[in-house]
Amino acid sequence: MQDSRIVRLAIFALFLVSGSRPSCGLSLPYGQNADSGSATETFAVASIRRNLKPTYMRLQFTINGLVAEGVTLRQLIQMAYGLFGYDRLIGEPEWVDFDYFNVEARIDDSLADRFADFTLDQRRRMLQSLLADRFGLIVHRAKAERPVYDLVVAKGGPKLKLTEPQEVSHSAIKGVEGMIVHGDRGHLEVQGFSMNALATHLEVEKIVDRPVVNRTGLTGYYTFSLHWIPGDRLGRRNQGSNDPQDELVPSDPPGVSTIFSEIQKQLGLRLQQSKGQVDVLVFDHARPPTEN
């Protein structure tokens, strides 16, 4: 399998929108968590087969359904319920991370014209139904106390440019807003991003080491660019490393440091340690799928 960052980005590839670089123009599913209510529609036909030699990962909605290659049950659950990040699944069996599957699901032909108008939550509920049917998946939502970072407004106020409504990039899938123009280690450039999206991105991409809770009180959509030195790279530089990879990358401005200081300097926001209740998904039952 490819490295973990490529896999994480591939999870979000179904929300691909045009950007300045092919690998980074991603509009991420950072809205409300999908509820577990009954789906109004279900996939008419679905094929699930074990993938014994996964070489790459793909998971995306198509014009008439969903296709996945080399995915684990964990990744399917994350997509179905919109819960990504640290320790968000509880009581899961070990095989959810080690068995890989190919999935192809299609809607009924009578829904083909309507599927383009299905929201992200509608599509997620369809995937929830598929997982319940084929994996016998039964889960329930709960809250759990975790060490977290609260994302708050720093003293002096935010340094954010409000994105005008006509400038907000919208995904082809309704319910997904905002776009990552550029995203890699130490650099994030976004357009039309909410603070909830920023908090989720910091957690999902493991930029910080615990869940992030948005407590800024900011409700708008913002366009900004953020540079920092990832914590491990900064530590090596401070120890006098001669490794060229530990040097500042060309896009880093002089004097840039860790995410904790740079998010305050550049965006007027602060990450403060705290404890809080986070959404989790508790396993009640799951089994290897019926294959066809």
N, C-alpha and C positions, 0 to 999 in steps of 0.2 A: 504493500500500500504506500501511497505518497505520504509526505510529511503531514503532521497534524494540522498545520495552518491551511494547506491546500484542501484537506478534507473539510475543515470547518467552512472555508469559503465555498466549497462545492455544495454544502448543505443549503446555502443561500442562493445558489445559482438560478433557481426558478424565478427569482425576482430581478433578473438581469435587465438593466436599462442602459442606454447609451451613456458612456462616460469618456473621459479623456484617455483612459487606458483600458484595453479589453479585459484585463484581469481584475480591474478595480471598480468598474461602473456597476455597482451593486446597490439595489434598493432593498433594504433588509426588512424582515418581518418583525419590526420592533413596535407593534401596536399592542392592543389588548390581548391577553392570553385567550385562546379559544376556549369557550365553555364546552362542557361535556353534554350538552343537551342533544336531543334526537336530531339527526340530520334530516332535512326536508327531502334530500335526494340521496341515492347511493350509486355506486359504480355498478353498471350492468354486468360487466365481465371483468374478471381479474385473474391473472396468472402470477403465481409465486413459486420460485424455484431457488433451491440452495445454490450459492455460488462458492465453489470449493477453492477457487484460485483467483480471488479478486485482485485486479491490477490497477483499477482506478475506481472512483466513486462518482455517481451521478444521481441526483434526486431533484426532479422538477415536474411541475404541471405542464401538460401539453395542451394542444387546442381541443382535445377530446378526452382528457383524463390525466393520468399520472404515469411517469416512468422512473424507475430506480434501478441502479446497477451497483453491486458491491456495497450494499448498505447493511447496517446492523439494525436490530429492533430498536435499540436506543435512539438511533438517528431518525427512524420512522416515528417514534413516539415524540421526540422533540419537535419534529415538523408538525405532527398532528395536534399537539397541545400547546405549541408556542412557548414551551419552557426550555430555555437553553441556559448554560452556565454551570456554576459550581453546585454540586450536591443537591440537585433539584429532583432527583429520583430516589425513592426510599424503598428498600426491600426487594429490589430487582434480582432475579437469578443471574448467575455469572454469564450464562450463554448469551445474554442480550448484547454483550460487547464483543463476542468472539465468533458468532455464527453470522455469515454474510448471505444476503439474498438479492435476487433480481425480481423486481415487481413491475408488472404492466397492468394498468387498470384503465378501463374505458367506460364512458358514460353511454347511455342508450342513445341511439341515433336521433330519437325524437327530441333530445335535449341539446343537440349539437349547436343549434343557433343561440340557445340561452346560456351555454356554459361560459362564454366570454364575459357575461354579466355577473357571474357568481363572485361573491366577495371572498376574501381570504378566509374568513371564518366559516363560510359555507363549504369551501374546499377542505378545510381542516376537519370539519365534522364528517365529511364523506370519508376521509382517511381514517378517522376514529372508528367509524362503523366497519370499515374493511379490516382493521386490526382486531376488533372485537370478534368478527366473524371467522377470520382465518388463523389468528394467533390465540383465540380465546382470551383476549386481553380484557381484564377488569381492573380498573384503577379508580382512585378517588382523590380529590384535591384536599389539601390540608395546609396549615401554616406551621412553620417550624422556626424556632429562634436560632439565629446564626450570627456570628461576628460579621459585620457589614461595614461598608463605607457609606456614609451619608454624603450625597452630592448637594452642596449648599452654595449660596451666593456668598462670596468673600466680602470682607470689609472694603468699601469703596464702590461696590456694585458690579454688575456684569459688564463684560466688554464684548458684547455679541452684536452682530448685525442681523436685524430682523429681516427675514426673507419675505419679499412681497408676494402676495398670492399668485400673481401671474408668473413668478419665478420658481415656484415650488414644482419639482419634478414628480410626476405621478407614475407609478408602475401601471402596466397593462392590467394588473389584478387590482380590483377595487379593495380599498382598505389598507394599501401599502403606500406610504408617502415618504419622500426624502430620498436622497441619493448620496452614496459614498463616491466621490469623484476620484479619490486616491486613498488607499489604505494599506500600510505595511508597517513593519516594525519601526516605531518612532515617528510616524507621520500619519496624520488623519486630516483629510480635506473633505468637507461635506457641504451639501446644499439642501436647505429645507429640512433640517434635523430638529426634532424635539429634544427636550432634556431627558425624557424617558428613553428615547432612542440612544442618546449618548450614554446614559447609565447602563443600559443593556449591552451596548457595544464594549464598554470598558470591561464588563464581566465576561461576555461570551468570547472575546478575543484574548482573554487572560492577560490583559494589560495591567490589571491589578489582581490581587490574590484572594479576593472574597467578593460576594455579591455587592452590588452598588444600588442604593435606594435614592431615587430622585426626591429631594426635599427642597428644591430651589424655589418652588412656587411659580416658576416661569412657564407659561402656557403656550408661547409662540413657537414658530419654526424659524431656525437660524441657519445662516451660512457662515462657516468659519474654517480656519486651518489651524492645526495644532501640531507642534513638533516637541519631541522629548527624547531622552536617551533611555531605552529600556533598562530596567533595574539591574539585570545581570551584566549588561555591557558596561554600565556606568561603574559597577563595582570592580570590574577588571581594569578599567582605565585608571581608577583611583589607586590600584595596586601596581601601577607602572607597567601594564602589559604592553608588549611590543607587537602583538597580533594586529595586522592591518585591519581585520574585521572589527576591532575594538575602537578604531578611530571614528571621528564624526563622519557620518555619511555626507555627501555633497549638499543635500537638501537641508541639512541641519544648520540653523543660524548659529553664529558664535555664542558661546556661553550657555547653550541650552543644557538643561539637566533633567531630572526625573519627572515623571508625570505629575507627581504631587506638587512640585513647585511650579512647573510650567503651566498646568491648568489654571493656576491662580494668576500667574503673570500675564498669560496670553488671553484667557477667557474671563477672568474675574470670578472664577468658581473655586471651590475648595472641597477636597476629599477628607472627611474626618472620621476617625474610627468610632464605631458604635456597635450596639447590638440591636437587632430588630427582627421582626417577623417577615419571613419570605414565603412565597408560594412554592409548594412542593407537590409532587405527584407520588402517591403511595400505591405500590403494587398489591393487588388482591389475588390476581391469578394471571398466568401467562403460560403458554405451552408452545413448543415448536409448531410451525404452521402445517396445515394440510397443503400439500404441494399438488400442482397440476400443470 
